[in-house]
Amino acid sequence: MSVDRAVSTVMDVAMALLLISASVLLIGIHLHNSDDELDENRADRTAELLGESTISVQYSLEDAAPIADREGEYHRTEYGSATGLLADAAVANARVDGTRIRPTGNEFETAVGASVESALIGSNRHFYVIAEWEPYDGASINGTATAGERPPPNEDVSSVTLTASSGIPAIDSDEVETASVDADAYEAVGMVIGDAIVDGYFPPAATQRSLESQGLSHELTVSQYERLVKPLEYEFTGTTAPAHHGPLKREEADAVEANAQVVRGIADADTFGRSGLGHWLGEDLQTALADEIAAIEEQYDGERRDEEIAALLADEVSTDEVTITIQTWHV
């Protein structure tokens, strides 16, 4: 899922570009020759072609302040299906309460959008694609990515919706229901969601290697941790951190512990805050699902109420999918 992985060899890039050239030609021919088919199928055809086409995305990490003046290679290249990279861009572009948590999210989204538009250059109709990720409906942590231009209000628009992998681990509904029996059910479920989100952004094995490394890779990883927790009014301070923030220090690197601290907070940290992402998600769940929770509490009491709320949470929570909506219309 990480938007920071680089293409490992020049041969891979060359092969990707060859595939892209063929994809662009075939997509253009297919879309151009589809004019006489039924209009209601045109969004489906575009969705199919986007899923099958391979695109290349080049972008820069130079906006990753405060380390942009560090020596190192800031340019990255990724390739994959258009829908897959749109899903990656939505997750990379995520915000917590409106604050972007990855500095490269906008750059990556722009690059993906440009590549998608280039892939559909042979189309004689307009299109608009929006990829949306949120762990539950109305979540204050969410991300979107778009390609194309919004349709004019008076156009006859054909639309189709599909899903793509977010790259974030799935949450088992049974795990959510089990957490819901905790004395503080919402915070317990928030911990489950937080574990999945943080492990998605910071896969433990790859993150451990980055934290132990020298130079840019280490600094980028530390910066990304800091940006994730900043909207929570919680801090990591990297290599100068106090002892209880040691997991980000190169000599004490521990990605598993760092992820756990993000989710659970640090109970004895007076100046750095006690609440982590799990607590924040627990409160946000109650806000996002307030109407549904109120309806259950009005109808049920006691154990039945708790069961209904547990079932609601299990049904609403989903971290592993991005919803992609594709709209097309004739020019």
Stockholm file with secondary structure:
# STOCKHOLM 1.0

chainA/1-331         MSVDRAVSTVMDVAMALLLISASVLLIGIHLHNSDDELDENRADRTAELLGESTISVQYSLEDAAPIADREGEYHRTEYGSATGLLADAAVANARVDGTRIRPTGNEFETAVGASVESALIGSNRHFYVIAEWEPYDGASINGTATAGERPPPNEDVSSVTLTASSGIPAIDSDEVETASVDADAYEAVGMVIGDAIVDGYFPPAATQRSLESQGLSHELTVSQYERLVKPLEYEFTGTTAPAHHGPLKREEADAVEANAQVVRGIADADTFGRSGLGHWLGEDLQTALADEIAAIEEQYDGERRDEEIAALLADEVSTDEVTITIQTWHV
#=GR chainA/1-331 SS CCTTCCCCCHHHHHHHHHHHHHHHHHHHHHHHTTTTSCGGGHHHHHHHHHHHCEEEEEEECTTCTTSTTSSSCCEEEEEEEHHHHHHHHHHHTCEETTEESCTTHHHHHHHHHHHHHHHTTTCSEEEEEEEEECSSTTCSEEEEEEEECCCCTTSCCEEEEEEEECSSCCCCHHHHHHHTTSTTHHHHHHHHHHHHHHHHHSCHHHHHHHHHSCTHHHHHHHHHHHHHHGGGTCCCCGGGCCGGGGGGSGGGCCHHHHHHHHHHCCTTCTTTCSCCHHHHHHHHHHHHTHHHHHHHHHHCCHHHHHHHHHHHHHHHCCCSEEEEEEEEEEC
#=GC SS_cons         CCTTCCCCCHHHHHHHHHHHHHHHHHHHHHHHTTTTSCGGGHHHHHHHHHHHCEEEEEEECTTCTTSTTSSSCCEEEEEEEHHHHHHHHHHHTCEETTEESCTTHHHHHHHHHHHHHHHTTTCSEEEEEEEEECSSTTCSEEEEEEEECCCCTTSCCEEEEEEEECSSCCCCHHHHHHHTTSTTHHHHHHHHHHHHHHHHHSCHHHHHHHHHSCTHHHHHHHHHHHHHHGGGTCCCCGGGCCGGGGGGSGGGCCHHHHHHHHHHCCTTCTTTCSCCHHHHHHHHHHHHTHHHHHHHHHHCCHHHHHHHHHHHHHHHCCCSEEEEEEEEEEC
//
